[in-house]
Amino acid sequence: MNQHKRAGFLWIALGILLLVGAGGLSLYNVMDGMRAARASQQIAEVLAERITMNAGTLSGKWQQGGLAANGTSEPAKAPASSGSSAESAESVPASGDRRYLTASEEAMLKYRNGITLTTAEAYEEMPTEIIDGESYIGMLEIPSLDLILPVMENWDYERLKVSPCRYSGSYFSNDLVICAHNYARHFSPIKWINLGEDVYFTNVDGLRLHYKTSNIETVQPTQVDLMIGKDTAGSSGEEWDLTLFTCNTGGQTRCAVRCIMEQQ
């Protein structure tokens, strides 16, 4: 009888330890999520200020180069020169003076004018901002979920503890994939988003792109093609302009939210 009592006490003690451990893990996850929310909010505030400043600077560059602020061409104005009028007019191409533009600004100008970028241009010429030693490509906004989040240029598990990250692709080539942890103020809420909701991505130079949610899927971690938003398995052959994904509860599967770009 005493042995049975002792065994019972041991099982009870083990159960209590397991409950305490589970409670501690849950508390850690909550605290880690709160830390991540604070970190991303602080970065978002800094990034929002820089986006506003960059947009103004770029608009000035376009106008200085004989280009409209929206990226369309205007009649070029020759800079002041002591040479002949013909020489002065030839010094500024009709599409604007590219001397004023960096490679990323040139890529954005092409994108705004509907010119297809090469794969290298699309992936390598995205403008970035460095904050706290990390490179960011822009801000993601989902109004229905009250989410405004910075997006890092490259991903790894340490970076995901701070903010969502670009997993692959580019907004220039309409195949951007953004991943984030299942934190309450990162991507946990996307699992319950409705179809047809607005999603916005604003790059660091102020280019604002508008998407609508069009599909929500559960994806296995091994289904890489589906993770990057391309259904090459043949079930639908569909491709998406923007994909957001995060782990489902338990971490065994991924929730992928597919988005289609609205006409600009």
N, C-alpha and C positions, 0 to 999 in steps of 0.2 A: 504493500500500500504506500509506504513511504517513497519507494522508487517511482511509483506512478505519479505521486505528488511532485516529486522533484522534476520528473520529465515534463509534467504539466507547467510547472513554474518556468522551466527552461524555454518551452515553446512560447509561453506568454512574454517572457523577456525578449526572445528573438523577434516576436511580432512587434513589440514596442520599439525595438531598435530599428526595425524596417520602416515603421511608421515615422519615426523621428528622422531617419535618413531621407525618406521620400519628401517629408515636409521641408527639410533643409534644402533639398535639391529644388523643390518648387520655389522656395524663398529666393534661392540664388538666381533662378531663371527670371523671376520678377525683378529683382534688383539689377540684373544684367540688362534686362530690357529697358528699365528706366535710365540706366547709364547711357545706353545706346541712343535713346530718344533725346537726351540732353546733348550728347555729342553731335548728332546730326542736326539738331535745331540750331546750335551755335554756328556750325559751318554754313547752314542754309542762310542765316542772317548775313554773314560775311559775303557769301557768294552772291546773294541778291543785290547787294550794294555794288559789287564789281560788275555784275551783268549790266546794271543800269549805266555805270560809267563806261564800260566797253562799248555798249550800243551807241552812246553818244559820240565816242571817239571814232568808231567805224563809220557812222553816218557822215561825220566831218571829212573823213578820208575819201569816201565815195564822192562827195560833193567837190572836194578839192581836185579829184581826178576826173571830173566831168561826168560823174555817175549819180543817178538819183539815189536817195537814201534807201529806197526799197530794192535797189540792185538793178534797176532797169537803166538802159543807156539814155543819156541826154546829149545834146550837141556839145562837143568838147570845146572848151574855151582855152585858147592858147595862153600860156603864161607870159608875163611881161618879158620882153627880150629886146636886145639892141639890134638883132638881126632883121632881115626882111620879113614882111608879113607872111610870105609863102613859107619860109623856113620855120617861123613861129607856129603856123597852123599845122605843119607836118610833125612838130615835136610832140603833139598830143594825139594819139590814135582816136578814131571816131568812137570806139567803145570805152574810152577812158584811159588815163595814164596809169599803167600797172606799176609804175615805180612807187606808188603810194601804198601798194598792197603787199602783205605777207602771203606766204603760200596758203595758209589756212583762210585768209580773207579772200584770196582769189578763188579757192574752192567754194566758199560760201556764196560768192557772187555768181559763179557758174550754177550752183544749185538753185538759187533764187530765180535765175533766168531760164531754168528748165533744161540746162545742158547736162548731159549724163557724164558723171565723173568716172574715171578709171577706178578699179578696185584699190589701187595704191593711194590715189587721192582721197577716196572715201574713208579709208581706214586710218591713213597717216596724217591727213591734214585737218582733222577735227581740232578746233582751237581748245585750249585748256587753261585752267587757272590753278596755281599751286597754293594750297592752304595747309598749314601745319605739315609741310613736307610731302603732301599727297596731291596728285593731279586729278582735277575734276573736269568733267565735260559739260555739266549743266545741271538743271533742276527738273525733277519730276513732280507733277502736281495731279492729284486725283481729288477733285472737289467733293464728290459724294462721300469719300472716306475721310475728308479733312486731313489729307496728307500732302505735305510739301517737303520733298526730300532731295538733298544733293546726291549726285551720282558720280562715283569715282571712275577714272578712265580704265583701270585694270582691277581685276578681282583676285583675292585670295581670302582665306578664312579669317585672317587678322583684320583685313580691311573691311570685311563684312560686319565686324563688330562695331564699326563706326557709322557706315552708311551703305545704301545700295551701291552696286558696282556694275559696270558694263561687263557682261559675260562674253559677248561677241558682237560683231556687226557694227553698223554705223547708221546714224540718222540720215546721212548723205545718200546711202544706198538703200534706204528703206528696209533694213533687216536688223535693226538694233534689238539686242536682247539684254535685259537688265535683271539681275538676280539680287536677292536680299535674304537676310535671316528671317525667321518666323517670329520676330519681335512684335509686340503689340502695336508699336508706333512705327514699324518698318513695313514688312509685307504680310504680316499675319492677316490683316483685314481683306486682302485682295481675294481670299477664298470665297467671300460672300458678296462680291461686287455683282451688280446686275449687268446684263447685256445692254449695249447702247449707251453706257455711261461715258462721260467725257474724260479723257486723259490728255494732259499737256506735257510736252517736253520743251524746255527753253535752253538753248545752248549758251555758252558763256559770253557770246557776242550779241545775245538778244534775239536770235532766231527762234520764234515760238511756233511749234508744230502741234497740231490738234488731231487727236485720234479718238476713235470710238471702240469700246470693247465689243468684240464680235464672237468670242468663243472662250469657254473655260474647260480645261482638260486636266485629267490626272495622268501624269507621265512617269514612267519608270526611269530611275537614274541612268540606266544603260541605253535609253532611247535618245542618243545624242542628237540625231537629226531632228527629232520632234522638239527637243529642248531648245534648239536654235531657230525654231519657228518654221521649219520646212518639212512638209509631210511627203517625204520621198518614198515612204513605204507603199504609197499608191492608194490608200483608202479614200483620199479626197483630192490629192495633188495640190492642195491649197497652200499658199504662202502668206505670211503676215508681215505687216510693216513694223510692228513693235510687239515684243513678247516680254511679259513680266513673270518671273517664277520664284517660288519659295518652297521650302519643305512643308509637307503636310504633317499633322501631329503624329509623332512617332518616328518621323524622318525616313520612312521606307519608300515614300513616293513624293512626287513634286506636283504642285499646283501651277499650271501654266495659263496665264490670262493673255489671250490673243487680241491684238488691236489693229484696226485698219485706219489709215490716214484719211482725214477729211480733206476735201478739196480746199486748197489755200486761196 
